[in-house]
């Protein structure tokens, strides 16, 4: 199989780093792609839940509500698509890596004082969306064989880019 280029995308969250997309000698199968997509969306809804519970900043809360709503909608759409295609998402090294990194990030976010939380959250959202966009564009879409799943992923990219722009705007507006 054609070897993929190495995509080393460091996701920065405070002093916590993890490698979001790794070099792979073989392509992901469609069930593995589906797993990564589902996990990435679940993680951001979890970060949003933490933010809605910890932040007092209206801009951060509004952003977190948008993340919960939008990523929840993507999860619903993804669930409908995998049922239609009769694809069961398959755990893989990339989805496990995402989950491991998210546990560290959630612990870090939960440990922050109210004063430091907002900056840590919005900085993580900027980095997370950059990493997710790069992984969807450079790994998931190229590896996907099913045309409907590929189209679904392609249609998600503009929303992810909008989320990134929104996160950067909140980051700038709040001086974080």
C-alpha positions as CSV (number, residue, x, y, z in Angstrom):
1,X,0.0,0.0,0.0
2,X,1.0,3.5,-0.6
3,X,2.7,5.0,2.4
4,X,1.1,8.2,3.7
5,X,3.1,11.2,4.4
6,X,3.8,11.8,8.1
7,X,1.3,14.2,9.6
8,X,2.6,15.3,13.0
9,X,0.2,17.8,14.4
10,X,0.9,18.8,17.9
11,X,-2.2,19.6,19.8
12,X,-1.2,22.2,22.4
13,X,-3.3,22.4,25.6
14,X,-1.3,24.2,28.3
15,X,1.9,22.1,28.5
16,X,0.2,18.9,27.3
17,X,1.1,17.8,23.8
18,X,0.0,14.8,21.8
19,X,0.4,13.6,18.3
20,X,-3.0,13.8,16.7
21,X,-2.2,12.1,13.4
22,X,0.6,9.6,13.1
23,X,2.6,8.2,10.2
24,X,0.8,5.2,8.8
25,X,2.1,2.5,6.6
26,X,-1.4,1.5,5.6
27,X,-4.6,3.4,5.0
28,X,-7.5,3.5,7.4
29,X,-10.5,1.4,6.4
30,X,-13.9,3.1,6.2
31,X,-15.0,1.7,9.6
32,X,-11.8,3.1,11.1
33,X,-12.4,6.5,9.4
34,X,-15.9,6.5,10.9
35,X,-14.5,5.8,14.3
36,X,-12.1,8.7,14.2
37,X,-14.8,11.0,13.0
38,X,-17.2,10.0,15.7
39,X,-14.5,10.2,18.4
40,X,-13.3,13.6,17.3
41,X,-16.8,15.0,17.5
42,X,-17.6,13.4,20.8
43,X,-14.4,14.9,22.3
44,X,-15.3,18.4,21.4
45,X,-18.8,18.0,22.8
46,X,-17.2,16.9,26.1
47,X,-14.9,19.9,26.1
48,X,-17.9,22.1,25.5
49,X,-19.7,20.6,28.5
50,X,-16.8,21.4,30.7
51,X,-16.7,25.0,29.4
52,X,-20.4,25.5,30.0
53,X,-20.0,24.3,33.6
54,X,-16.8,26.3,34.4
55,X,-16.8,29.5,32.4
56,X,-18.5,32.7,33.4
57,X,-17.5,34.5,30.2
58,X,-20.5,34.9,27.9
59,X,-18.3,34.6,24.8
60,X,-16.8,31.4,25.9
61,X,-20.2,30.0,27.0
62,X,-21.8,30.9,23.7
63,X,-18.9,29.3,21.8
64,X,-19.2,26.2,23.9
65,X,-22.9,26.0,23.2
66,X,-22.3,26.3,19.5
67,X,-19.7,23.5,19.7
68,X,-22.1,21.2,21.6
69,X,-24.9,21.9,19.2
70,X,-22.9,21.6,16.0
71,X,-20.8,18.6,16.9
72,X,-23.9,17.0,18.4
73,X,-25.6,17.5,15.0
74,X,-22.6,16.0,13.2
75,X,-22.8,13.0,15.5
76,X,-26.4,12.5,14.7
77,X,-25.8,12.7,10.9
78,X,-22.8,10.4,11.2
79,X,-24.9,7.9,13.1
80,X,-27.6,7.9,10.5
81,X,-25.0,7.5,7.7
82,X,-23.2,4.6,9.3
83,X,-26.5,2.8,9.9
84,X,-27.5,3.5,6.3
85,X,-24.2,2.1,5.0
86,X,-24.2,-0.7,7.6
87,X,-20.8,0.3,8.8
88,X,-19.7,-0.2,12.4
89,X,-17.1,2.2,13.5
90,X,-13.9,0.3,14.3
91,X,-11.5,1.4,17.0
92,X,-8.0,2.0,15.8
93,X,-4.7,3.5,16.9
94,X,-5.8,7.0,15.8
95,X,-9.1,6.9,17.6
96,X,-7.4,5.5,20.7
97,X,-4.8,8.3,20.5
98,X,-7.5,10.9,20.3
99,X,-9.2,9.5,23.4
100,X,-6.0,9.3,25.4
101,X,-5.2,12.9,24.5
102,X,-8.7,14.0,25.4
103,X,-8.5,12.5,28.8
104,X,-5.3,14.5,29.5
105,X,-6.9,17.7,28.1
106,X,-10.1,17.2,30.1
107,X,-8.1,16.7,33.3
108,X,-6.1,19.8,32.5
109,X,-9.2,21.9,31.8
110,X,-11.0,20.7,34.9
111,X,-7.9,21.6,37.0
112,X,-7.8,25.2,35.9
113,X,-9.0,28.0,38.1
114,X,-11.9,30.1,36.8
115,X,-9.4,32.8,36.0
116,X,-7.2,30.5,33.9
117,X,-9.9,28.2,32.5
118,X,-11.2,30.4,29.6
119,X,-7.7,30.9,28.1
120,X,-6.9,27.2,28.4
121,X,-10.3,26.2,26.8
122,X,-10.2,28.7,23.9
123,X,-6.5,28.0,23.2
124,X,-7.3,24.3,23.1
125,X,-10.3,24.8,20.8
126,X,-8.1,26.7,18.3
127,X,-5.4,24.0,18.3
128,X,-7.9,21.2,18.3
129,X,-9.8,22.5,15.3
130,X,-6.6,23.1,13.4
131,X,-5.5,19.5,14.1
132,X,-8.9,18.0,13.2
133,X,-9.1,20.0,9.9
134,X,-5.7,18.8,8.9
135,X,-6.5,15.2,9.8
136,X,-9.8,15.2,8.0
137,X,-8.3,16.8,4.9
138,X,-5.0,14.9,4.8
139,X,-5.9,11.5,6.3
140,X,-9.6,10.7,6.6
141,X,-10.8,12.0,3.2
142,X,-8.0,10.5,1.2
143,X,-8.4,7.1,3.0
144,X,-12.2,6.9,2.6
145,X,-13.4,4.6,-0.1
146,X,-17.2,4.9,0.2
147,X,-18.4,7.9,-1.8
148,X,-21.1,8.9,0.7
149,X,-18.8,8.8,3.7
150,X,-16.2,10.8,1.7
151,X,-18.8,13.4,0.8
152,X,-20.0,13.6,4.4
153,X,-16.4,14.3,5.5
154,X,-15.9,16.9,2.8
155,X,-19.1,18.6,3.8
156,X,-18.0,18.8,7.4
157,X,-14.7,20.7,6.6
158,X,-16.3,24.1,6.0
159,X,-18.1,23.9,9.4
160,X,-14.8,23.0,11.1
161,X,-13.1,25.9,9.5
162,X,-16.0,28.2,10.6
163,X,-15.5,26.8,14.2
164,X,-11.8,27.6,13.9
165,X,-12.5,31.2,12.8
166,X,-15.0,31.6,15.6
167,X,-12.5,30.3,18.2
168,X,-9.8,32.6,16.9
169,X,-12.3,35.5,17.0
170,X,-13.2,34.7,20.7
171,X,-9.5,34.3,21.5
172,X,-8.7,37.7,20.1
173,X,-11.8,39.4,21.5
174,X,-11.2,38.2,25.0
175,X,-7.5,39.0,24.8
176,X,-6.6,35.4,25.4
